[in-house]
Amino acid sequence: MTQKIVLNTTGLYCPEPVMLLHKQVRDVNVGDMIEVIATDPSTTRDIPKFCHFLGHELVEQSEQDSSYYYLIRKV
């Protein structure tokens, strides 16, 4: 059974959001989804690169009200 985890990194700045995401990815199973909420604009560069380099699927990326949202599937 897959699960969806919400990782709220609001108010944190580089490199903390990606570090927390990396820790969270290790703690979930293949196929699980992680929704990241961030306010640091550098995550628009860092999180897609993180997914690309580690082979995880960036399912969705959006921006709303000065927050950035990412939906990542662990592969």
C-alpha angles and dihedrals in degrees: 000000000000122000137201119227124194115216110192111198095165111153095016123117136208126329097017100073093053092042091053091046091051091052092047093050089056091053098053134069128252108278095028118128126229120198111201121199114194141166098194110101091210088072088074086070102028102049097050089048090048090053093045096049095044095039099242120143118251097208098177140003125185144155126221132164095349091309128109122218127199131180113200129184117206110233 
